[in-house]
Amino acid sequence: MAMPGVTGRPGCGGRREGNRVEADELLVLVAGGDHYAFEQLYALVSGPVFGLVRRVVRDPAQSEEVAQEVLLEAWRSAGRFDPSRGSALSWILTLAHRRAVDRVRSARAAVDREQREARRYHDPAFDQVAEEVEAGLERQLVRRCLDRLTALQRQSVTLAYYDGYTYREVADRLSLPLGTVKTRMRDGLTRLRDCLGGAA
């Protein structure tokens, strides 16, 4: 479904010359049905949205699709944006992160359903059994490495990477400053990477 006055791949729109209204103000105008404001907002945020989605979804084609869905959702639900609770970019990137995580979960669920269906009708091949054993060992290794983190690092990493929360949402859930959560998560991911690398 086409969005008003916008064509092309996310992140490829050029910026207009002259004074630019801030994204917060643009989103408020978009909530009133202003198509021109949406074109400006699209040009401003489509790059960051696509970048975030691509990091989560990985697949370029699916990432473009999800990014378009996010920007369409921003157009449709702009009226829900509350400037007192954060910036327009943060609000849109939160939509993007949630939708990207939903896409990944949906894809995993589809694969799981297909595998369950295949197991109903076929005895597992040796390769499949080997893959399942290897996946189980990998999960055990990740759990052992997670156990080596501090409680706060483990909570932050789990909420962000397994439950799909943004940094801001993790900070809110743990009642901690955003900067503290980012630092703990960065340190935790470094330790996790070192642990997994050392065990390889």
N, C-alpha and C positions, 0 to 999 in steps of 0.2 A: 504494500500500500504506500503510495507516494505521500510525502510530507509537503506541506504548502511551500511552494516556491523554492524547493531544494532538490537538487539532483546530484548524482555522482557518489563516489565512494567517500566514506567518512574520513576526515583528515585531509582531503584534497581541496577543500574550498579555500579560495583566497580571502584575505582580509581587506575590508574596505578602508580607503584612506580617510584621513580626518579624525575628528574626535570620536572615540568609541565609548558608548555607554557601558558601564560596568555590567558584568554578567547578572548580578543580583537585580539591577534595574531592568535589564532586558527580560529576565524571566517573569518579572511582575507584568511587563507589557505583553509578554506572550500569553499570560493567564487571561488577559483581556482580548485575546484573539488577534494580536498584531502580527501579521505575517512577516513584515519587514524586520521586526525585532527578532523573530524566530530565525530568519536567515542570518542575522548578525550573531545570534547565540550559537547557531549551528557551526558557523565558521570559527567561533571562539573555542568551543568545547569538543568538537567532533574528534580532533586529534588526540587529546587526553583520554577521551572515552574509548576510542579504538585501541589505544596503547594498553589501557588497563584490561580491557576485554581480551586482547590478544595474549597477555601474560597468563590469564586464567584458562582460556579456552584452547589456546595453542593453534588450532587449525585456522588458517587465514580466511578461508571462505566463510566458515561458521562465525568467526570473529566479526567480519563485516556485517553479517546478517544480524548478530546480536546487537552490535553497535547501532544499526539502523532501528532496531526494535526499541532500544533505550532512548534514542532521540525522539522517536515517535511517542513513547511514553512520557517524555519530558513535555512535549507539545500538548498532549492530552491532559496531563495531570499537573500542569504548571500552577494551577490554583491551590494546590496543596503545599506549595513551597512557603516556608515561614522564615523570612530573613533573620528573625530573632534567634533562630536555632542553629544558624550556620550559613556559610556562603552557598550561592547557587551552584558553583562548581562542585563543592563537596556533596551537595544534595544529588546532583546528577551522577557523580561518580559512585555514590552509594547505590543509586538505581542500577548503574552499570555493573557493579560488583555483584549485587544480588542476582541480577539476571544472568550474568556469566556463570556464577556458581550453580544456579538452577539448570543451566544448559549442560554443564559438566555432570551434575547429578543425574539429569534425565538420560544423558548418553550412557552413563554407567549402569543405570537401571535397565535400559534397553539391552545392553550387552549381557547383564545378569539374567534377564528373562530369556534371551536367546540361548544362553548356556544351560539354563535349567531345562528348557524345552529340548535341547539336544541331548541332555543326559537322560531324559525320559525314554528316548527311542534308541539310544546307542550306548554300548559299553564304552567307557572312556579309553581313548587311545593312550599309549605310553607317553607320548609327548604332552598330552593334556594333563595326565597325572603328574608328570615331572614339573610342568609349569605351576600346578596348584601347590605342590610341595615347596617349590622355590618361592612362590608368593607368600606362603605361610611363614617360611624362614625369614623373608624380608620384613614381614609384619612384626615378627618376634624381635628382630634386630632393631627396628624403629622404636618399638616399645622399650627395649633395654636402653637405647640411647636417650629417649625421652625421660626415662627414670633418672638419668644422670644430670638433668637440668635442675635448676632451683624450682621451687613450687611456682613462683610467679612467672618464670620463663616458660615452664611447661603449660601453665594455664593460658598464657598469652598466645603461644604457638598453636595450641590445640584449638582455641576459640577462633583464631584467624584462618588456619589452614585446614582444619577438619570440619569446623562448624560454619565457615564462610562469613565470619563477621569482619567488618572493616576495623582499622586501627581505632577510630573514634568510638565504635560500638564496643570494642574490647575494653577501652578505657572506661566507658560508662558502666559496663557490667562489673568491672573490678574496682570501680570508684577510685581511679587513679588518674593523675595527669597524663595527657596524651603523650608528652615527651618521654615520660617514664616508661610507658608501655612500648613506645617505639624503640627505646634503648634496650629494654629487657628482651624484646622480640629479636632485635638484631643480634644481641649477644647470644641468645638462645639458639638462633638459627646457625650462627657460626659454630657453636659447640656441637650442635646436632650434625652439621656437615662434617666436622672434624671426626666425630665419633663414627659416622657411617663410612667415611673415607678410610679411616684406620682399620675398620673391620672388613673392608672389601678384599 
